[in-house]
Amino acid sequence: MPRRTLIAAVYYLAMTPWGWCARRVRDPLSRRWAPKATTYFV
């Protein structure tokens, strides 16, 4: 059981901040509003 807890802690302490930083730098789902766009259909 301690091994599973350690793996979960490492995952959340390493991957969560990395994900936050990655989303601050770029928009992976292209959710930004484009005022000059004629359509948002992809």
mmCIF file of the N, C-alpha and C atoms, coordinates in Angstrom:
data_MODEL
# 
_entry.id   MODEL 
# 
loop_
_atom_site.group_PDB 
_atom_site.id 
_atom_site.type_symbol 
_atom_site.label_atom_id 
_atom_site.label_alt_id 
_atom_site.label_comp_id 
_atom_site.label_asym_id 
_atom_site.label_entity_id 
_atom_site.label_seq_id 
_atom_site.pdbx_PDB_ins_code 
_atom_site.Cartn_x 
_atom_site.Cartn_y 
_atom_site.Cartn_z 
_atom_site.occupancy 
_atom_site.B_iso_or_equiv 
_atom_site.pdbx_formal_charge 
_atom_site.auth_seq_id 
_atom_site.auth_comp_id 
_atom_site.auth_asym_id 
_atom_site.auth_atom_id 
_atom_site.pdbx_PDB_model_num 
ATOM 1   N N  . MET A 1 1  ? 0.804   -1.208 0.000   1.00 0.00 ? 1  MET A N  1 
ATOM 2   C CA . MET A 1 1  ? 0.000   0.000  0.000   1.00 0.00 ? 1  MET A CA 1 
ATOM 3   C C  . MET A 1 1  ? 0.848   1.274  0.000   1.00 0.00 ? 1  MET A C  1 
ATOM 4   N N  . PRO A 1 2  ? 1.943   1.350  0.736   1.00 0.00 ? 2  PRO A N  1 
ATOM 5   C CA . PRO A 1 2  ? 2.753   2.571  0.719   1.00 0.00 ? 2  PRO A CA 1 
ATOM 6   C C  . PRO A 1 2  ? 3.336   2.863  -0.671  1.00 0.00 ? 2  PRO A C  1 
ATOM 7   N N  . ARG A 1 3  ? 3.586   1.812  -1.436  1.00 0.00 ? 3  ARG A N  1 
ATOM 8   C CA . ARG A 1 3  ? 4.132   2.002  -2.773  1.00 0.00 ? 3  ARG A CA 1 
ATOM 9   C C  . ARG A 1 3  ? 3.120   2.719  -3.673  1.00 0.00 ? 3  ARG A C  1 
ATOM 10  N N  . ARG A 1 4  ? 1.872   2.343  -3.595  1.00 0.00 ? 4  ARG A N  1 
ATOM 11  C CA . ARG A 1 4  ? 0.814   2.974  -4.373  1.00 0.00 ? 4  ARG A CA 1 
ATOM 12  C C  . ARG A 1 4  ? 0.652   4.442  -3.966  1.00 0.00 ? 4  ARG A C  1 
ATOM 13  N N  . THR A 1 5  ? 0.752   4.715  -2.671  1.00 0.00 ? 5  THR A N  1 
ATOM 14  C CA . THR A 1 5  ? 0.651   6.085  -2.168  1.00 0.00 ? 5  THR A CA 1 
ATOM 15  C C  . THR A 1 5  ? 1.823   6.922  -2.670  1.00 0.00 ? 5  THR A C  1 
ATOM 16  N N  . LEU A 1 6  ? 2.998   6.363  -2.682  1.00 0.00 ? 6  LEU A N  1 
ATOM 17  C CA . LEU A 1 6  ? 4.180   7.075  -3.163  1.00 0.00 ? 6  LEU A CA 1 
ATOM 18  C C  . LEU A 1 6  ? 4.055   7.389  -4.656  1.00 0.00 ? 6  LEU A C  1 
ATOM 19  N N  . ILE A 1 7  ? 3.602   6.434  -5.431  1.00 0.00 ? 7  ILE A N  1 
ATOM 20  C CA . ILE A 1 7  ? 3.423   6.651  -6.864  1.00 0.00 ? 7  ILE A CA 1 
ATOM 21  C C  . ILE A 1 7  ? 2.372   7.728  -7.110  1.00 0.00 ? 7  ILE A C  1 
ATOM 22  N N  . ALA A 1 8  ? 1.284   7.710  -6.364  1.00 0.00 ? 8  ALA A N  1 
ATOM 23  C CA . ALA A 1 8  ? 0.242   8.732  -6.510  1.00 0.00 ? 8  ALA A CA 1 
ATOM 24  C C  . ALA A 1 8  ? 0.776   10.113 -6.136  1.00 0.00 ? 8  ALA A C  1 
ATOM 25  N N  . ALA A 1 9  ? 1.546   10.193 -5.075  1.00 0.00 ? 9  ALA A N  1 
ATOM 26  C CA . ALA A 1 9  ? 2.112   11.477 -4.647  1.00 0.00 ? 9  ALA A CA 1 
ATOM 27  C C  . ALA A 1 9  ? 3.074   12.023 -5.692  1.00 0.00 ? 9  ALA A C  1 
ATOM 28  N N  . VAL A 1 10 ? 3.928   11.186 -6.231  1.00 0.00 ? 10 VAL A N  1 
ATOM 29  C CA . VAL A 1 10 ? 4.873   11.620 -7.265  1.00 0.00 ? 10 VAL A CA 1 
ATOM 30  C C  . VAL A 1 10 ? 4.120   12.081 -8.505  1.00 0.00 ? 10 VAL A C  1 
ATOM 31  N N  . TYR A 1 11 ? 3.086   11.374 -8.867  1.00 0.00 ? 11 TYR A N  1 
ATOM 32  C CA . TYR A 1 11 ? 2.296   11.745 -10.036 1.00 0.00 ? 11 TYR A CA 1 
ATOM 33  C C  . TYR A 1 11 ? 1.676   13.128 -9.844  1.00 0.00 ? 11 TYR A C  1 
ATOM 34  N N  . TYR A 1 12 ? 1.003   13.327 -8.730  1.00 0.00 ? 12 TYR A N  1 
ATOM 35  C CA . TYR A 1 12 ? 0.320   14.602 -8.506  1.00 0.00 ? 12 TYR A CA 1 
ATOM 36  C C  . TYR A 1 12 ? 1.295   15.749 -8.271  1.00 0.00 ? 12 TYR A C  1 
ATOM 37  N N  . LEU A 1 13 ? 2.434   15.492 -7.657  1.00 0.00 ? 13 LEU A N  1 
ATOM 38  C CA . LEU A 1 13 ? 3.398   16.561 -7.402  1.00 0.00 ? 13 LEU A CA 1 
ATOM 39  C C  . LEU A 1 13 ? 4.215   16.918 -8.643  1.00 0.00 ? 13 LEU A C  1 
ATOM 40  N N  . ALA A 1 14 ? 4.317   15.995 -9.594  1.00 0.00 ? 14 ALA A N  1 
ATOM 41  C CA . ALA A 1 14 ? 5.100   16.263 -10.801 1.00 0.00 ? 14 ALA A CA 1 
ATOM 42  C C  . ALA A 1 14 ? 4.231   16.594 -12.002 1.00 0.00 ? 14 ALA A C  1 
ATOM 43  N N  . MET A 1 15 ? 3.190   15.818 -12.229 1.00 0.00 ? 15 MET A N  1 
ATOM 44  C CA . MET A 1 15 ? 2.392   15.980 -13.441 1.00 0.00 ? 15 MET A CA 1 
ATOM 45  C C  . MET A 1 15 ? 1.397   17.133 -13.359 1.00 0.00 ? 15 MET A C  1 
ATOM 46  N N  . THR A 1 16 ? 0.829   17.385 -12.204 1.00 0.00 ? 16 THR A N  1 
ATOM 47  C CA . THR A 1 16 ? -0.163  18.449 -12.081 1.00 0.00 ? 16 THR A CA 1 
ATOM 48  C C  . THR A 1 16 ? 0.436   19.821 -12.367 1.00 0.00 ? 16 THR A C  1 
ATOM 49  N N  . PRO A 1 17 ? 1.548   20.213 -11.747 1.00 0.00 ? 17 PRO A N  1 
ATOM 50  C CA . PRO A 1 17 ? 2.136   21.521 -12.094 1.00 0.00 ? 17 PRO A CA 1 
ATOM 51  C C  . PRO A 1 17 ? 2.593   21.591 -13.551 1.00 0.00 ? 17 PRO A C  1 
ATOM 52  N N  . TRP A 1 18 ? 3.067   20.479 -14.087 1.00 0.00 ? 18 TRP A N  1 
ATOM 53  C CA . TRP A 1 18 ? 3.484   20.467 -15.491 1.00 0.00 ? 18 TRP A CA 1 
ATOM 54  C C  . TRP A 1 18 ? 2.288   20.737 -16.399 1.00 0.00 ? 18 TRP A C  1 
ATOM 55  N N  . GLY A 1 19 ? 1.162   20.132 -16.086 1.00 0.00 ? 19 GLY A N  1 
ATOM 56  C CA . GLY A 1 19 ? -0.056  20.352 -16.866 1.00 0.00 ? 19 GLY A CA 1 
ATOM 57  C C  . GLY A 1 19 ? -0.543  21.782 -16.767 1.00 0.00 ? 19 GLY A C  1 
ATOM 58  N N  . TRP A 1 20 ? -0.484  22.355 -15.573 1.00 0.00 ? 20 TRP A N  1 
ATOM 59  C CA . TRP A 1 20 ? -0.888  23.756 -15.398 1.00 0.00 ? 20 TRP A CA 1 
ATOM 60  C C  . TRP A 1 20 ? -0.011  24.672 -16.237 1.00 0.00 ? 20 TRP A C  1 
ATOM 61  N N  . CYS A 1 21 ? 1.299   24.440 -16.203 1.00 0.00 ? 21 CYS A N  1 
ATOM 62  C CA . CYS A 1 21 ? 2.230   25.281 -16.973 1.00 0.00 ? 21 CYS A CA 1 
ATOM 63  C C  . CYS A 1 21 ? 2.002   25.106 -18.474 1.00 0.00 ? 21 CYS A C  1 
ATOM 64  N N  . ALA A 1 22 ? 1.774   23.898 -18.905 1.00 0.00 ? 22 ALA A N  1 
ATOM 65  C CA . ALA A 1 22 ? 1.547   23.646 -20.332 1.00 0.00 ? 22 ALA A CA 1 
ATOM 66  C C  . ALA A 1 22 ? 0.290   24.363 -20.811 1.00 0.00 ? 22 ALA A C  1 
ATOM 67  N N  . ARG A 1 23 ? -0.745  24.398 -19.994 1.00 0.00 ? 23 ARG A N  1 
ATOM 68  C CA . ARG A 1 23 ? -1.980  25.085 -20.384 1.00 0.00 ? 23 ARG A CA 1 
ATOM 69  C C  . ARG A 1 23 ? -1.839  26.592 -20.340 1.00 0.00 ? 23 ARG A C  1 
ATOM 70  N N  . ARG A 1 24 ? -0.932  27.107 -19.518 1.00 0.00 ? 24 ARG A N  1 
ATOM 71  C CA . ARG A 1 24 ? -0.714  28.552 -19.472 1.00 0.00 ? 24 ARG A CA 1 
ATOM 72  C C  . ARG A 1 24 ? 0.027   29.025 -20.723 1.00 0.00 ? 24 ARG A C  1 
ATOM 73  N N  . VAL A 1 25 ? 0.882   28.181 -21.280 1.00 0.00 ? 25 VAL A N  1 
ATOM 74  C CA . VAL A 1 25 ? 1.694   28.538 -22.441 1.00 0.00 ? 25 VAL A CA 1 
ATOM 75  C C  . VAL A 1 25 ? 0.903   28.410 -23.736 1.00 0.00 ? 25 VAL A C  1 
ATOM 76  N N  . ARG A 1 26 ? 0.131   27.338 -23.890 1.00 0.00 ? 26 ARG A N  1 
ATOM 77  C CA . ARG A 1 26 ? -0.599  27.124 -25.141 1.00 0.00 ? 26 ARG A CA 1 
ATOM 78  C C  . ARG A 1 26 ? -2.010  26.636 -24.840 1.00 0.00 ? 26 ARG A C  1 
ATOM 79  N N  . ASP A 1 27 ? -2.852  26.666 -25.846 1.00 0.00 ? 27 ASP A N  1 
ATOM 80  C CA . ASP A 1 27 ? -4.236  26.223 -25.716 1.00 0.00 ? 27 ASP A CA 1 
ATOM 81  C C  . ASP A 1 27 ? -4.400  24.944 -26.536 1.00 0.00 ? 27 ASP A C  1 
ATOM 82  N N  . PRO A 1 28 ? -4.243  23.765 -25.922 1.00 0.00 ? 28 PRO A N  1 
ATOM 83  C CA . PRO A 1 28 ? -4.245  22.513 -26.683 1.00 0.00 ? 28 PRO A CA 1 
ATOM 84  C C  . PRO A 1 28 ? -5.566  22.200 -27.377 1.00 0.00 ? 28 PRO A C  1 
ATOM 85  N N  . LEU A 1 29 ? -6.677  22.736 -26.895 1.00 0.00 ? 29 LEU A N  1 
ATOM 86  C CA . LEU A 1 29 ? -7.973  22.456 -27.507 1.00 0.00 ? 29 LEU A CA 1 
ATOM 87  C C  . LEU A 1 29 ? -8.461  23.602 -28.383 1.00 0.00 ? 29 LEU A C  1 
ATOM 88  N N  . SER A 1 30 ? -7.659  24.618 -28.564 1.00 0.00 ? 30 SER A N  1 
ATOM 89  C CA . SER A 1 30 ? -8.013  25.793 -29.374 1.00 0.00 ? 30 SER A CA 1 
ATOM 90  C C  . SER A 1 30 ? -9.347  26.390 -28.936 1.00 0.00 ? 30 SER A C  1 
ATOM 91  N N  . ARG A 1 31 ? -9.450  26.689 -27.654 1.00 0.00 ? 31 ARG A N  1 
ATOM 92  C CA . ARG A 1 31 ? -10.691 27.205 -27.100 1.00 0.00 ? 31 ARG A CA 1 
ATOM 93  C C  . ARG A 1 31 ? -10.745 28.724 -27.083 1.00 0.00 ? 31 ARG A C  1 
ATOM 94  N N  . ARG A 1 32 ? -9.718  29.389 -27.529 1.00 0.00 ? 32 ARG A N  1 
ATOM 95  C CA . ARG A 1 32 ? -9.703  30.845 -27.489 1.00 0.00 ? 32 ARG A CA 1 
ATOM 96  C C  . ARG A 1 32 ? -10.689 31.442 -28.471 1.00 0.00 ? 32 ARG A C  1 
ATOM 97  N N  . TRP A 1 33 ? -11.247 32.567 -28.104 1.00 0.00 ? 33 TRP A N  1 
ATOM 98  C CA . TRP A 1 33 ? -12.217 33.266 -28.920 1.00 0.00 ? 33 TRP A CA 1 
ATOM 99  C C  . TRP A 1 33 ? -11.490 34.092 -29.974 1.00 0.00 ? 33 TRP A C  1 
ATOM 100 N N  . ALA A 1 34 ? -11.849 33.934 -31.230 1.00 0.00 ? 34 ALA A N  1 
ATOM 101 C CA . ALA A 1 34 ? -11.247 34.678 -32.336 1.00 0.00 ? 34 ALA A CA 1 
ATOM 102 C C  . ALA A 1 34 ? -12.292 35.634 -32.904 1.00 0.00 ? 34 ALA A C  1 
ATOM 103 N N  . PRO A 1 35 ? -12.157 36.935 -32.674 1.00 0.00 ? 35 PRO A N  1 
ATOM 104 C CA . PRO A 1 35 ? -13.186 37.866 -33.116 1.00 0.00 ? 35 PRO A CA 1 
ATOM 105 C C  . PRO A 1 35 ? -13.317 37.975 -34.641 1.00 0.00 ? 35 PRO A C  1 
ATOM 106 N N  . LYS A 1 36 ? -12.262 37.657 -35.389 1.00 0.00 ? 36 LYS A N  1 
ATOM 107 C CA . LYS A 1 36 ? -12.306 37.761 -36.846 1.00 0.00 ? 36 LYS A CA 1 
ATOM 108 C C  . LYS A 1 36 ? -12.744 36.451 -37.519 1.00 0.00 ? 36 LYS A C  1 
ATOM 109 N N  . ALA A 1 37 ? -12.980 35.427 -36.747 1.00 0.00 ? 37 ALA A N  1 
ATOM 110 C CA . ALA A 1 37 ? -13.367 34.138 -37.320 1.00 0.00 ? 37 ALA A CA 1 
ATOM 111 C C  . ALA A 1 37 ? -14.799 34.215 -37.854 1.00 0.00 ? 37 ALA A C  1 
ATOM 112 N N  . THR A 1 38 ? -14.997 33.679 -39.041 1.00 0.00 ? 38 THR A N  1 
ATOM 113 C CA . THR A 1 38 ? -16.347 33.650 -39.616 1.00 0.00 ? 38 THR A CA 1 
ATOM 114 C C  . THR A 1 38 ? -17.137 32.467 -39.078 1.00 0.00 ? 38 THR A C  1 
ATOM 115 N N  . THR A 1 39 ? -16.439 31.400 -38.680 1.00 0.00 ? 39 THR A N  1 
ATOM 116 C CA . THR A 1 39 ? -17.091 30.236 -38.106 1.00 0.00 ? 39 THR A CA 1 
ATOM 117 C C  . THR A 1 39 ? -16.119 29.538 -37.164 1.00 0.00 ? 39 THR A C  1 
ATOM 118 N N  . TYR A 1 40 ? -16.647 28.799 -36.233 1.00 0.00 ? 40 TYR A N  1 
ATOM 119 C CA . TYR A 1 40 ? -15.823 28.021 -35.322 1.00 0.00 ? 40 TYR A CA 1 
ATOM 120 C C  . TYR A 1 40 ? -15.920 26.529 -35.633 1.00 0.00 ? 40 TYR A C  1 
ATOM 121 N N  . PHE A 1 41 ? -16.611 26.182 -36.688 1.00 0.00 ? 41 PHE A N  1 
ATOM 122 C CA . PHE A 1 41 ? -16.761 24.789 -37.082 1.00 0.00 ? 41 PHE A CA 1 
ATOM 123 C C  . PHE A 1 41 ? -15.445 24.277 -37.644 1.00 0.00 ? 41 PHE A C  1 
ATOM 124 N N  . VAL A 1 42 ? -15.000 23.134 -37.128 1.00 0.00 ? 42 VAL A N  1 
ATOM 125 C CA . VAL A 1 42 ? -13.731 22.546 -37.579 1.00 0.00 ? 42 VAL A CA 1 
ATOM 126 C C  . VAL A 1 42 ? -14.044 21.272 -38.320 1.00 0.00 ? 42 VAL A C  1 
# 
